[in-house]
C-alpha cells in the first residue's frame, strides 16, 4: 500500500498524482493531520501496537511506500487569528508541539519503509544545504547570516554584483483587511544598509549571482526535469516569481550537463533526498550556481509548460516501489515457510 501524508484541503502537487493513482487502481490511503487530530474521518492510532485504523481497516501492516507531501503544513488549529484570549493563544502554541510529537512517532513507526522524500531529508533547511553543498563542491552563492550593520557592510563591499536578502525558509502570506502581503527575494543597496540600526534581527544575505538564465528543476530518484526561464529586460526582476503573471516570460525545456547531474545526484543522496525541486542560475561564464532546494517544492507549473507529465511519473514511481516491496515481502514469506517446513 502507498500511504500519502499531505494536506486536508487541495494541494496542487498532491491531487493530480492521486488522480493518476486512482486511474491505475493503485492501493493507497491518504492521511492528514486533521484526520488524526480533529477526527474528520474515523482514524485512530493504537500506540501500544503501532496499528493505524482508517474507517475500521488496519493499514500499518500493508504500508510499503510513504509519500510525504507538506503534511506538516496543514494547521488544524488557528485560535490565534480568531481571538485575543491569551489562554487560547497558548493552547494554539502547545498544540503545535503535540503535532510535532505525533509526526516524530510516524517517522519512527515507518522508518524502514520506502519514503519519498526520505524523512531524514525533510527537516534539512536552507542553511544546512548551503553548508553541506560547500563540502561536496556544489557551487552556491556566498552567504552570511548576521544581525549587525558592520558585518553586513563588510559583506556588501566584498560582492562585485551586489547582494540580496531572503527568508531562511519559505514564507507564507500576511493578510491585513483586504490586503495580502508576501515576502520575495530583494536586492540590498548600500543606502538601505546605512538606514539600518546597528543591530537588527538575524537575516540571511547572499551574493547576487550574475544571471544568464534561471532554471527550475524537479528531481526524481536520478531523473532531472529542467525548465529554463529566459531572462529578458522586460522580466528582469530580482525574484523571477514577480514576472510569472506577465506575457514576457519564456519557459523552455532544458538539459543540464551530465557531469552536473551526477554531481547533484550524489549531493541529494547525501541529503537523503530521492526527490526535490531546486533552482539553478546559469551565469554569463556558463557556470551553474545552485540557489535553493525544496524537498516538497512545486512542480506543476514548469512541468506543465514543458509537457513533462511529472504527476504521472511520481504516481508511476510510487506504484513501482509498492509492487517491488510486495514482491520482496512475498519472497521473504516463502523463504520463511520453507525454513519452517525443513525444521
PAZA-691953 format. One record per residue (C-alpha): residue number from 1; residue in one letter; chain; x, y, z negated. Coordinates in nm, 4 decimals, m for minus. Layout:
N
NODE	NUM	A	A	X	Y	Z
...
END
This chain:
343
NODE	1	X	A	0.0000	0.0000	0.0000
NODE	2	X	A	0.1004	0.3616	0.0648
NODE	3	X	A	0.0440	0.5973	m0.2299
NODE	4	X	A	0.0136	0.9666	m0.1404
NODE	5	X	A	0.0740	1.2196	m0.4180
NODE	6	X	A	m0.0473	1.5559	m0.2891
NODE	7	X	A	m0.2927	1.8459	m0.3235
NODE	8	X	A	m0.6507	1.8078	m0.4337
NODE	9	X	A	m0.7529	2.0527	m0.1601
NODE	10	X	A	m0.6491	2.0912	0.2047
NODE	11	X	A	m0.2733	2.0809	0.2672
NODE	12	X	A	m0.1726	2.1481	0.6274
NODE	13	X	A	0.1101	1.8930	0.6312
NODE	14	X	A	m0.0700	1.6110	0.4486
NODE	15	X	A	m0.4143	1.5936	0.6032
NODE	16	X	A	m0.3063	1.5401	0.9683
NODE	17	X	A	m0.0873	1.2485	0.8548
NODE	18	X	A	m0.3827	1.0992	0.6665
NODE	19	X	A	m0.5831	1.1215	0.9910
NODE	20	X	A	m0.3192	0.9045	1.1597
NODE	21	X	A	m0.3160	0.6582	0.8674
NODE	22	X	A	m0.6942	0.6237	0.8982
NODE	23	X	A	m0.6585	0.5739	1.2743
NODE	24	X	A	m0.4006	0.2979	1.2159
NODE	25	X	A	m0.6238	0.1395	0.9483
NODE	26	X	A	m0.3363	0.1669	0.7007
NODE	27	X	A	m0.3760	0.0586	0.3386
NODE	28	X	A	m0.3308	0.3807	0.1415
NODE	29	X	A	m0.4606	0.5814	m0.1541
NODE	30	X	A	m0.4262	0.9492	m0.2352
NODE	31	X	A	m0.3943	1.0747	m0.5939
NODE	32	X	A	m0.3813	1.4363	m0.7072
NODE	33	X	A	m0.3164	1.5926	m1.0459
NODE	34	X	A	m0.6832	1.6838	m1.0610
NODE	35	X	A	m0.7712	1.3150	m1.0241
NODE	36	X	A	m0.5544	1.2297	m1.3236
NODE	37	X	A	m0.6249	1.5262	m1.5492
NODE	38	X	A	m0.9737	1.6509	m1.4661
NODE	39	X	A	m1.1139	1.3092	m1.3720
NODE	40	X	A	m1.2664	1.4322	m1.0451
NODE	41	X	A	m1.2599	1.0656	m0.9424
NODE	42	X	A	m1.2744	0.7527	m1.1549
NODE	43	X	A	m0.8997	0.7344	m1.2153
NODE	44	X	A	m0.7070	0.6181	m1.5202
NODE	45	X	A	m0.3569	0.5133	m1.6187
NODE	46	X	A	m0.3039	0.2339	m1.8671
NODE	47	X	A	0.0251	0.3441	m2.0193
NODE	48	X	A	0.0670	0.0152	m2.2094
NODE	49	X	A	0.0728	m0.1922	m1.8894
NODE	50	X	A	0.1628	0.0726	m1.6306
NODE	51	X	A	m0.1568	m0.0015	m1.4383
NODE	52	X	A	m0.3284	0.2651	m1.2283
NODE	53	X	A	m0.7002	0.2238	m1.1655
NODE	54	X	A	m0.8909	0.4127	m0.8940
NODE	55	X	A	m1.2674	0.3594	m0.8768
NODE	56	X	A	m1.2332	0.0284	m1.0577
NODE	57	X	A	m0.9455	m0.1047	m0.8422
NODE	58	X	A	m0.5956	m0.1550	m0.9856
NODE	59	X	A	m0.3378	m0.0337	m0.7287
NODE	60	X	A	0.0012	m0.0142	m0.9033
NODE	61	X	A	0.0989	m0.3733	m0.8172
NODE	62	X	A	0.0146	m0.3079	m0.4498
NODE	63	X	A	0.2141	0.0148	m0.4057
NODE	64	X	A	0.5173	m0.0219	m0.1784
NODE	65	X	A	0.5712	0.3297	m0.0439
NODE	66	X	A	0.5126	0.6698	m0.2060
NODE	67	X	A	0.4787	0.9916	m0.0098
NODE	68	X	A	0.5358	1.2852	m0.2462
NODE	69	X	A	0.3836	1.5903	m0.0778
NODE	70	X	A	0.3642	1.9002	m0.3023
NODE	71	X	A	0.1948	1.7029	m0.5787
NODE	72	X	A	0.3399	1.9320	m0.8443
NODE	73	X	A	0.1986	2.2476	m0.6793
NODE	74	X	A	m0.1618	2.1507	m0.7464
NODE	75	X	A	m0.2710	2.3507	m1.0541
NODE	76	X	A	m0.5804	2.2077	m1.2230
NODE	77	X	A	m0.5894	2.4777	m1.4915
NODE	78	X	A	m0.5773	2.8504	m1.4389
NODE	79	X	A	m0.7041	3.0015	m1.7607
NODE	80	X	A	m0.4535	3.2880	m1.7417
NODE	81	X	A	m0.6284	3.4534	m1.4471
NODE	82	X	A	m0.9731	3.4226	m1.5975
NODE	83	X	A	m0.9229	3.5630	m1.9444
NODE	84	X	A	m0.7086	3.7809	m2.1665
NODE	85	X	A	m0.7610	3.5439	m2.4599
NODE	86	X	A	m0.4068	3.4626	m2.5896
NODE	87	X	A	m0.5230	3.1198	m2.7094
NODE	88	X	A	m0.6386	3.0195	m2.3603
NODE	89	X	A	m0.3220	3.1599	m2.2066
NODE	90	X	A	m0.1165	2.9465	m2.4436
NODE	91	X	A	m0.3329	2.6447	m2.3602
NODE	92	X	A	m0.2617	2.7045	m1.9921
NODE	93	X	A	0.1114	2.7153	m2.0678
NODE	94	X	A	0.1056	2.3981	m2.2767
NODE	95	X	A	m0.0979	2.2031	m2.0211
NODE	96	X	A	0.1653	2.2658	m1.7538
NODE	97	X	A	0.4142	2.0780	m1.9739
NODE	98	X	A	0.1635	1.7960	m2.0142
NODE	99	X	A	0.1505	1.7647	m1.6362
NODE	100	X	A	0.5306	1.7617	m1.6081
NODE	101	X	A	0.5496	1.4738	m1.8541
NODE	102	X	A	0.2876	1.2869	m1.6521
NODE	103	X	A	0.4923	1.3369	m1.3351
NODE	104	X	A	0.8045	1.2055	m1.5059
NODE	105	X	A	0.6127	0.8930	m1.6061
NODE	106	X	A	0.5058	0.8347	m1.2461
NODE	107	X	A	0.8651	0.8789	m1.1273
NODE	108	X	A	0.9903	0.6204	m1.3739
NODE	109	X	A	0.6965	0.3844	m1.3206
NODE	110	X	A	0.7648	0.3667	m0.9458
NODE	111	X	A	1.1388	0.4339	m0.9335
NODE	112	X	A	1.2080	0.1074	m0.7461
NODE	113	X	A	0.9573	0.1823	m0.4718
NODE	114	X	A	1.0308	0.3432	m0.1348
NODE	115	X	A	0.9892	0.7213	m0.1673
NODE	116	X	A	0.9597	0.9976	0.0908
NODE	117	X	A	1.1276	1.2158	m0.0160
NODE	118	X	A	1.3066	1.0314	m0.2948
NODE	119	X	A	1.2059	1.1579	m0.6379
NODE	120	X	A	1.5713	1.2240	m0.7263
NODE	121	X	A	1.5892	1.4788	m0.4433
NODE	122	X	A	1.2594	1.6532	m0.5126
NODE	123	X	A	1.3788	1.8671	m0.8036
NODE	124	X	A	1.7041	1.9935	m0.6499
NODE	125	X	A	1.6807	2.3668	m0.5793
NODE	126	X	A	1.8483	2.6217	m0.3557
NODE	127	X	A	2.1366	2.6759	m0.5973
NODE	128	X	A	2.2099	2.3012	m0.6097
NODE	129	X	A	2.2001	2.2813	m0.2297
NODE	130	X	A	2.4445	2.5699	m0.1814
NODE	131	X	A	2.6872	2.4377	m0.4416
NODE	132	X	A	2.6823	2.0810	m0.3066
NODE	133	X	A	2.6989	2.1904	0.0588
NODE	134	X	A	3.0325	2.3594	m0.0110
NODE	135	X	A	3.1705	2.0309	m0.1436
NODE	136	X	A	3.0513	1.8475	0.1720
NODE	137	X	A	3.1928	2.1034	0.4128
NODE	138	X	A	2.8473	2.2126	0.5306
NODE	139	X	A	2.8537	2.5846	0.6053
NODE	140	X	A	2.6018	2.8001	0.4184
NODE	141	X	A	2.6044	3.1779	0.3613
NODE	142	X	A	2.8284	3.3180	0.0889
NODE	143	X	A	2.6036	3.3555	m0.2149
NODE	144	X	A	2.6046	3.5104	m0.5609
NODE	145	X	A	2.3521	3.5310	m0.8412
NODE	146	X	A	2.4170	3.8411	m1.0502
NODE	147	X	A	2.2443	4.0773	m1.2898
NODE	148	X	A	2.4589	4.3916	m1.2678
NODE	149	X	A	2.5325	4.6708	m1.0211
NODE	150	X	A	2.9138	4.6405	m1.0377
NODE	151	X	A	2.9236	4.2781	m0.9186
NODE	152	X	A	2.6600	4.3455	m0.6546
NODE	153	X	A	2.8529	4.6415	m0.5121
NODE	154	X	A	3.1703	4.4329	m0.5023
NODE	155	X	A	2.9896	4.1537	m0.3160
NODE	156	X	A	2.8357	4.4054	m0.0731
NODE	157	X	A	3.1767	4.5533	0.0139
NODE	158	X	A	3.3132	4.2055	0.0968
NODE	159	X	A	3.0439	4.1241	0.3561
NODE	160	X	A	3.1037	4.2615	0.7045
NODE	161	X	A	2.7458	4.2150	0.8297
NODE	162	X	A	2.5736	4.3277	0.5118
NODE	163	X	A	2.3767	4.1296	0.2535
NODE	164	X	A	2.0219	4.0136	0.1870
NODE	165	X	A	1.8238	3.9192	m0.1229
NODE	166	X	A	1.5725	3.6383	m0.1532
NODE	167	X	A	1.3961	3.4264	m0.4178
NODE	168	X	A	1.5792	3.1282	m0.5657
NODE	169	X	A	1.2749	2.9187	m0.4789
NODE	170	X	A	0.9672	2.9603	m0.2641
NODE	171	X	A	0.7439	3.2432	m0.3815
NODE	172	X	A	0.3656	3.2356	m0.3707
NODE	173	X	A	0.1246	3.5226	m0.3171
NODE	174	X	A	0.0394	3.8055	m0.5534
NODE	175	X	A	m0.3142	3.9395	m0.5420
NODE	176	X	A	m0.4492	4.2631	m0.6835
NODE	177	X	A	m0.8027	4.3580	m0.5944
NODE	178	X	A	m0.8425	4.3364	m0.2175
NODE	179	X	A	m0.4675	4.3409	m0.1544
NODE	180	X	A	m0.2317	4.0424	m0.1213
NODE	181	X	A	0.1462	4.0726	m0.1538
NODE	182	X	A	0.4202	3.8273	m0.0599
NODE	183	X	A	0.7979	3.8182	m0.1095
NODE	184	X	A	1.0177	3.7965	0.2010
NODE	185	X	A	1.3914	3.7978	0.2622
NODE	186	X	A	1.5071	4.1613	0.2725
NODE	187	X	A	1.8241	4.3444	0.3732
NODE	188	X	A	2.0057	4.5247	0.0941
NODE	189	X	A	2.1627	4.8617	0.1742
NODE	190	X	A	2.4239	5.0459	m0.0297
NODE	191	X	A	2.1904	5.3382	m0.1035
NODE	192	X	A	1.9411	5.0921	m0.2520
NODE	193	X	A	2.2099	4.9361	m0.4730
NODE	194	X	A	2.3045	5.2791	m0.6012
NODE	195	X	A	1.9478	5.3363	m0.7244
NODE	196	X	A	1.9560	5.0215	m0.9375
NODE	197	X	A	2.0172	5.0300	m1.3150
NODE	198	X	A	2.3493	4.8967	m1.4429
NODE	199	X	A	2.1756	4.5703	m1.5396
NODE	200	X	A	1.8707	4.4001	m1.3865
NODE	201	X	A	1.7042	4.0592	m1.3693
NODE	202	X	A	1.9428	3.7990	m1.2242
NODE	203	X	A	1.8800	3.7941	m0.8477
NODE	204	X	A	2.0067	3.5873	m0.5541
NODE	205	X	A	2.2114	3.7765	m0.2922
NODE	206	X	A	2.3602	3.6310	0.0248
NODE	207	X	A	2.5860	3.7254	0.3089
NODE	208	X	A	2.3788	3.8368	0.6105
NODE	209	X	A	2.4661	3.5966	0.8914
NODE	210	X	A	2.5311	3.7169	1.2454
NODE	211	X	A	2.2471	3.5524	1.4379
NODE	212	X	A	2.2095	3.4474	1.7995
NODE	213	X	A	1.9011	3.2413	1.7169
NODE	214	X	A	1.7246	3.0794	1.4224
NODE	215	X	A	1.6462	2.7085	1.4406
NODE	216	X	A	1.3784	2.5327	1.2335
NODE	217	X	A	1.4297	2.1609	1.1914
NODE	218	X	A	1.2341	1.8709	1.0467
NODE	219	X	A	1.4498	1.5782	0.9360
NODE	220	X	A	1.3067	1.2280	0.9036
NODE	221	X	A	1.5398	0.9495	0.7982
NODE	222	X	A	1.8142	1.0187	1.0546
NODE	223	X	A	1.5992	1.1847	1.3226
NODE	224	X	A	1.6025	1.5603	1.3838
NODE	225	X	A	1.3193	1.7601	1.5415
NODE	226	X	A	1.4524	2.1107	1.6086
NODE	227	X	A	1.2712	2.4210	1.7295
NODE	228	X	A	1.4703	2.7289	1.8294
NODE	229	X	A	1.3233	3.0745	1.7704
NODE	230	X	A	1.4691	3.3079	2.0287
NODE	231	X	A	1.5649	3.6384	1.8712
NODE	232	X	A	1.4918	3.9499	2.0794
NODE	233	X	A	1.4939	4.3179	1.9928
NODE	234	X	A	1.1141	4.3041	1.9740
NODE	235	X	A	1.1122	4.0495	1.6891
NODE	236	X	A	1.4454	4.1186	1.5230
NODE	237	X	A	1.3285	4.1126	1.1608
NODE	238	X	A	1.5407	4.0183	0.8592
NODE	239	X	A	1.2817	3.7498	0.7833
NODE	240	X	A	1.1635	3.5906	1.1096
NODE	241	X	A	0.8311	3.4935	0.9459
NODE	242	X	A	0.7293	3.8587	0.9804
NODE	243	X	A	0.7242	3.8086	1.3602
NODE	244	X	A	0.5171	3.4893	1.3653
NODE	245	X	A	0.1955	3.6737	1.4481
NODE	246	X	A	0.3397	3.8656	1.7460
NODE	247	X	A	0.3450	3.7836	2.1180
NODE	248	X	A	0.7199	3.8494	2.1411
NODE	249	X	A	0.8428	3.5375	1.9647
NODE	250	X	A	0.9603	3.2398	2.1701
NODE	251	X	A	0.9713	2.8763	2.0487
NODE	252	X	A	1.1636	2.6114	2.2437
NODE	253	X	A	1.2764	2.2511	2.1746
NODE	254	X	A	1.6410	2.2385	2.0723
NODE	255	X	A	1.9004	1.9614	2.0415
NODE	256	X	A	2.1553	2.0002	1.7625
NODE	257	X	A	2.5082	1.8721	1.8391
NODE	258	X	A	2.5556	1.5063	1.7474
NODE	259	X	A	2.8532	1.5786	1.5206
NODE	260	X	A	2.6499	1.8366	1.3277
NODE	261	X	A	2.3562	1.5983	1.2919
NODE	262	X	A	2.5856	1.3316	1.1485
NODE	263	X	A	2.7286	1.5832	0.9001
NODE	264	X	A	2.3798	1.6922	0.7915
NODE	265	X	A	2.2577	1.3325	0.7682
NODE	266	X	A	2.5454	1.2497	0.5327
NODE	267	X	A	2.4722	1.5631	0.3281
NODE	268	X	A	2.0990	1.4897	0.2991
NODE	269	X	A	2.1686	1.1332	0.1955
NODE	270	X	A	2.3946	1.2639	m0.0835
NODE	271	X	A	2.0972	1.4759	m0.1995
NODE	272	X	A	1.8689	1.1672	m0.1994
NODE	273	X	A	1.6621	1.3234	0.0794
NODE	274	X	A	1.5283	1.0984	0.3536
NODE	275	X	A	1.3149	1.3882	0.4750
NODE	276	X	A	1.3184	1.7677	0.4537
NODE	277	X	A	1.2597	2.0833	0.6518
NODE	278	X	A	1.5503	2.3224	0.6937
NODE	279	X	A	1.6562	2.6395	0.8747
NODE	280	X	A	1.9812	2.6903	1.0641
NODE	281	X	A	2.1362	3.0024	1.2167
NODE	282	X	A	2.3411	2.9755	1.5360
NODE	283	X	A	2.5910	3.2634	1.5298
NODE	284	X	A	2.7321	3.4500	1.8298
NODE	285	X	A	3.0511	3.2499	1.7663
NODE	286	X	A	2.8433	2.9313	1.8144
NODE	287	X	A	2.8746	2.8251	1.4510
NODE	288	X	A	2.5840	2.6564	1.2751
NODE	289	X	A	2.5037	2.8008	0.9312
NODE	290	X	A	2.2526	2.6134	0.7152
NODE	291	X	A	2.0152	2.8562	0.5409
NODE	292	X	A	1.7528	2.6721	0.3369
NODE	293	X	A	1.6452	2.3148	0.2622
NODE	294	X	A	1.2901	2.2334	0.1562
NODE	295	X	A	1.2170	1.8693	0.0651
NODE	296	X	A	0.8458	1.9315	0.1306
NODE	297	X	A	0.8601	2.2118	0.3865
NODE	298	X	A	0.6003	2.2767	0.6535
NODE	299	X	A	0.6494	2.1253	0.9976
NODE	300	X	A	0.3140	2.1566	1.1735
NODE	301	X	A	0.3702	2.4940	1.3466
NODE	302	X	A	0.7146	2.4310	1.5044
NODE	303	X	A	0.6275	2.0647	1.5634
NODE	304	X	A	0.3080	2.1516	1.7491
NODE	305	X	A	0.4768	2.4214	1.9590
NODE	306	X	A	0.7288	2.1638	2.0828
NODE	307	X	A	0.4835	1.8705	2.1020
NODE	308	X	A	0.6905	1.6582	1.8614
NODE	309	X	A	0.3837	1.4880	1.7080
NODE	310	X	A	0.5580	1.4898	1.3706
NODE	311	X	A	0.2406	1.3939	1.1816
NODE	312	X	A	0.2189	1.0707	1.3806
NODE	313	X	A	0.5889	0.9985	1.3257
NODE	314	X	A	0.5506	1.0411	0.9483
NODE	315	X	A	0.2476	0.8090	0.9474
NODE	316	X	A	0.4436	0.5526	1.1508
NODE	317	X	A	0.7346	0.5716	0.9058
NODE	318	X	A	0.5046	0.5148	0.6073
NODE	319	X	A	0.3275	0.2198	0.7729
NODE	320	X	A	0.6524	0.0587	0.8935
NODE	321	X	A	0.8116	0.0744	0.5485
NODE	322	X	A	0.4949	m0.0539	0.3830
NODE	323	X	A	0.4923	m0.3537	0.6196
NODE	324	X	A	0.8644	m0.4102	0.5644
NODE	325	X	A	0.8237	m0.4127	0.1858
NODE	326	X	A	0.5298	m0.6510	0.2136
NODE	327	X	A	0.7423	m0.8891	0.4194
NODE	328	X	A	1.0234	m0.8722	0.1625
NODE	329	X	A	0.7775	m0.9481	m0.1198
NODE	330	X	A	0.6337	m1.2378	0.0817
NODE	331	X	A	0.9786	m1.3921	0.1353
NODE	332	X	A	1.0696	m1.3457	m0.2314
NODE	333	X	A	0.7463	m1.5136	m0.3361
NODE	334	X	A	0.8078	m1.8078	m0.1027
NODE	335	X	A	1.1614	m1.8470	m0.2348
NODE	336	X	A	1.0340	m1.8363	m0.5946
NODE	337	X	A	0.7716	m2.1012	m0.5175
NODE	338	X	A	1.0353	m2.3186	m0.3529
NODE	339	X	A	1.2677	m2.2874	m0.6513
NODE	340	X	A	0.9851	m2.3790	m0.8884
NODE	341	X	A	0.8949	m2.6816	m0.6750
NODE	342	X	A	1.2580	m2.8069	m0.6781
NODE	343	X	A	1.2596	m2.7868	m1.0573
END
